[in-house]
Amino acid sequence: MEKDNIIKHLFEFWEHIGEAGGFLYKENDYMYTAPQKWSWPSKVFNISQECNIEELQQAIQMGELPNSIGIHQDDISLKNTLLANHFIETSSVKGMYKDISLTEPTQKVFNTIKLVTTEAEAHSFAEIASSSFGYEVLPSTIIEALIKNKQSIKAFIGQYEGIYVSCGMIFLDNEGNSGIHMIGTISSHRGLGLGKTMTEQLIDEAHRNNSKTIFLVASESGERIYSKIGFVASGALLSLKY
């Protein structure tokens, strides 16, 4: 089912970023990413039903784990256990997918979009992402992710009147599916269609990856936008904190 594959893809994405940056940790019953300053992507995920929730709480209280847990919406038993132990739900984002197996790339030339290949461009990506999403994205995380995952991760920055103001990322998972992530535009340049242009670029990249399916997660407002270009909602990711 695609709703399971979407969340599996997202967890694999976090795992790849964490491995590249040297801040992925694997415990018996969960994984977590712990980048510097609890910046993006600080998450506890892949939690098993056997996880000792009290020990998880204590580790979060002591600052040993990020206070952000990601679970599949349909993992009802785990969700109820967390809620019963004083965790609270902080957000829910929709999983979405698009079948591109019978479509072709747009053939557009995206002159305003640049593939991130240098440290300076990685810094620009991090600045744009941090401004767009309201949480810190470290340049070092972007640099390490690109250097050590050249075949699976690509990042892009988009220009408007000569200034870089938008960003986006694509990840090719082990199943051959492409996920589009971190699509953002700084607040002063929203409403100009820059996010749509970046999305088109990333969809074309998914074709170049020979992917048949594209995944993403979206907020309620994002869901309305992506559904207009053929993405279908399926499942959701819940985030909780203690």
C-alpha positions in Angstrom: 0.0 0.0 0.0 1.3 3.4 -0.9 0.5 4.9 2.5 3.0 2.5 4.0 5.6 3.1 1.3 5.4 6.9 1.7 6.3 6.8 5.4 8.9 4.1 4.9 10.5 6.3 2.2 10.5 9.3 4.6 12.2 7.3 7.4 14.8 6.0 4.8 15.4 9.6 3.8 16.1 10.6 7.4 18.3 7.6 7.8 20.4 8.5 4.8 20.8 12.1 5.9 21.8 11.0 9.4 24.3 8.5 8.1 25.9 11.0 5.8 26.1 13.6 8.6 27.4 11.2 11.2 24.4 11.8 13.5 22.3 8.6 13.0 22.0 6.4 16.0 20.4 2.9 16.0 19.0 1.5 19.2 17.3 -1.8 19.6 13.8 -0.4 19.4 14.2 2.8 17.4 16.5 5.1 15.4 17.2 8.8 15.9 19.0 11.6 14.2 20.8 14.1 16.4 22.5 16.9 14.3 24.1 19.8 16.0 21.9 22.2 17.8 18.9 19.8 17.3 18.6 21.2 13.8 16.9 19.5 10.9 16.3 16.6 10.8 16.1 15.9 14.6 13.8 12.9 14.8 13.1 9.6 16.7 11.6 7.1 14.2 11.2 3.4 13.3 9.9 2.8 16.9 9.0 -0.8 17.6 6.1 -2.0 19.7 8.6 -3.4 22.2 10.1 0.0 22.9 10.2 1.0 26.6 8.3 4.3 26.5 9.5 5.3 30.0 13.1 5.0 29.0 12.3 7.0 25.9 10.8 9.7 28.1 13.8 9.8 30.4 16.2 10.1 27.5 14.3 13.0 26.0 14.1 14.7 29.5 17.9 14.4 29.8 18.5 15.9 26.4 19.9 12.6 25.0 17.2 12.3 22.3 15.4 14.9 20.1 11.9 15.8 21.5 10.2 15.0 18.2 8.9 11.5 17.4 7.6 10.5 13.9 5.1 7.6 13.6 2.7 6.3 10.9 -0.8 7.6 11.5 -2.1 4.0 11.3 0.2 2.8 14.1 -2.8 3.2 16.5 -1.3 1.0 19.3 1.9 3.0 19.4 0.1 6.3 19.2 -2.2 5.4 22.1 0.7 4.2 24.2 2.6 7.5 23.6 -0.5 9.6 24.3 -1.2 7.6 27.5 2.3 8.4 28.6 1.9 12.1 28.3 3.3 12.6 24.8 1.3 15.2 22.8 0.6 15.3 19.1 2.2 18.4 17.5 1.5 18.0 13.8 0.2 15.7 11.1 1.2 15.9 7.5 -0.4 14.0 4.6 1.4 11.4 2.7 1.0 11.8 -1.1 2.0 10.0 -4.2 2.0 10.4 -8.0 2.2 7.7 -10.6 4.5 8.9 -13.4 4.9 5.5 -15.1 2.8 6.5 -18.1 3.8 10.2 -18.3 6.8 12.0 -19.8 9.1 14.7 -18.5 8.0 18.3 -19.3 11.0 18.9 -21.5 11.2 22.4 -20.0 14.5 24.2 -19.5 14.6 25.5 -15.9 17.1 28.3 -16.4 16.3 29.8 -12.9 17.0 26.6 -11.0 20.6 25.5 -10.1 21.7 22.1 -8.9 23.6 22.5 -5.6 27.3 21.4 -6.2 29.4 23.8 -4.1 29.6 24.6 -0.4 28.5 28.2 -1.2 25.3 26.9 -2.9 24.8 24.5 0.1 24.9 27.5 2.4 22.3 29.3 0.2 20.1 26.2 0.3 20.3 26.0 4.1 19.5 29.7 4.5 16.5 29.5 2.2 15.2 26.3 3.9 15.7 27.8 7.4 13.8 30.9 6.5 11.1 29.0 4.6 10.3 26.4 7.2 11.1 28.2 10.5 13.6 25.7 11.8 17.3 25.6 11.5 18.9 23.7 8.6 22.7 23.6 8.9 24.9 24.0 5.8 27.1 21.2 7.0 24.1 18.8 6.9 23.4 19.7 3.3 27.0 19.5 2.3 27.5 16.1 3.9 24.2 14.7 2.5 25.2 15.7 -1.1 28.9 14.6 -0.9 28.1 11.1 0.5 24.8 10.5 -1.3 25.6 11.7 -4.8 23.6 8.9 -6.4 20.5 9.2 -4.2 20.1 12.9 -3.1 20.1 16.1 -5.2 19.4 19.6 -3.9 18.4 22.6 -5.9 18.1 26.4 -5.4 15.9 28.7 -7.5 16.5 32.3 -8.5 14.2 35.2 -8.9 15.7 38.4 -10.5 19.2 37.1 -9.8 18.6 36.2 -6.1 18.3 32.7 -4.8 14.9 32.5 -3.0 13.6 28.9 -3.3 14.8 25.4 -2.6 14.0 21.7 -3.2 15.4 18.3 -2.8 14.9 14.8 -4.3 15.8 11.5 -2.8 15.9 8.1 -4.7 15.2 5.3 -2.2 16.2 1.7 -2.3 13.0 0.6 -4.0 13.6 3.0 -6.9 10.9 5.5 -5.8 11.7 9.2 -5.8 10.6 11.5 -3.0 10.5 15.3 -3.2 11.4 17.2 0.0 12.2 20.6 1.4 10.3 22.6 -1.3 10.3 26.1 0.1 10.3 29.8 -0.9 11.3 32.7 1.4 8.2 34.6 2.6 9.0 37.8 0.6 8.7 35.8 -2.7 5.8 33.6 -2.2 2.8 33.7 -4.6 5.1 34.0 -7.7 4.8 30.4 -8.8 8.4 29.6 -7.7 7.4 26.5 -5.7 5.5 25.2 -8.6 8.5 25.6 -10.9 10.7 23.8 -8.4 8.2 21.0 -8.1 8.2 20.6 -11.9 12.0 20.5 -11.9 11.9 17.7 -9.2 9.3 15.7 -11.1 11.5 15.8 -14.2 14.4 14.6 -12.0 12.2 11.7 -10.8 11.8 10.7 -14.5 15.6 10.9 -14.9 15.8 8.5 -11.9 13.5 6.1 -13.8 11.1 6.2 -10.9 7.5 5.1 -11.5 6.2 6.8 -8.3 6.9 10.0 -6.6 6.3 10.5 -2.8 6.0 13.6 -0.6 4.4 14.7 2.6 2.3 17.9 2.7 0.5 20.2 5.1 -3.2 20.7 4.7 -2.6 23.7 2.4 0.1 21.9 0.6 -2.2 18.9 0.0 -4.6 21.2 -1.9 -1.8 22.5 -4.1 -0.3 19.1 -4.9 -3.6 17.4 -5.5 -4.1 19.9 -8.4 -1.0 18.4 -10.2 -2.0 14.8 -9.8 -0.8 13.8 -6.3 -3.1 11.5 -4.3 -3.3 11.6 -0.5 -2.6 8.4 1.2 -1.8 8.0 4.9 -0.1 10.5 7.2 2.9 11.1 9.4 2.2 12.1 13.0 4.8 14.1 15.0 4.6 13.9 18.8 6.7 15.4 21.7 7.0 14.9 25.4 
